């Protein structure tokens, strides 16, 4: 089934220029910056009535439950996490709309469309780690930061090579994300942001994920504003002092007119790993992996990861490197190699599953375990 899905979608996806989008969130903004020139986006739908009536890039947001079926523009591309996709898929199916005909998961549709009709390689999201140093020590950190004996900064030359290799092979990246650790403690962040700006025509949006504990200096603020870099603040609400710093950061961003959002994390999915207690038999792992299908694809040290946390699990010494978990993009790939990379990015690859999936409960609908976010060790 998995092996045939790519070919099925290649046949099913047509050169239809008129589409609609389900899900008005920060993620789609980077995507719209790229696909607006190739598609006529007729509408954005959302289940949040408070978003109804918003106009973004001349596209109106509609409260989905207020619409008649005959008013819905097809096909619908669902721009959400995989977990939310399953919920919305059920909602649309109850209206007798058909999956992979009337509606699609955005990552699959967009990636295959651009390959089929333009021979372009698209990634909807690429995370790249720049440091494993952090100002917090969160229990259940999904980058396993507490498990590093000593935090490290990646060398600027290695990160630059990483970026070059990405855009040597990918034509566009909708959302390019710098993360850590805590990126604002990376000493060469200014030079890094200057460097990524040379690829801005190939990026929908550049983001920095921060825990809100570090106030960037004026040079950083200026280049962030100049290049419209998006600051994603994770609010873990760990102490009064922490909240004070976060509010000060927010005030600075507002004063400087910088695009930001605050994610108020109340809970995380508990991956269980690296604790013992989760293990699947091989027959169930691939279904588990595709159910999770993490948004956070990643490229670090010039290797593309279907699940970026695998890189950090290896670096922190929790698991051994497995060549099936990533693809080397340190050289320019030919068309066949790019096609394999595309399939890999969608989870439609020859290796049965990512090795970590056997021990990680993941972030799919099959994981019902939750923990409080940001608990400190």
PyMOL commands that set and color helices and strands:
alter all, ss='L'
color gray80, all
select helices_A, chain A and resi 2-12+26-35+49-51+64-66+69-71+82-93+106-118+145-147+156-169+183-185+189-202+218-226+240-255+282-292+309-315+323-325+335-345+355-358
alter helices_A, ss='H'
color red, helices_A
select strands_A, chain A and resi 18-22+40-46+55-56+59-63+76-78+103-105+122-129+172-179+203-210+230-235+260-264+267-269+298-300+303-305+326-328+370-372
alter strands_A, ss='S'
color yellow, strands_A
deselect
rebuild
show_as cartoon
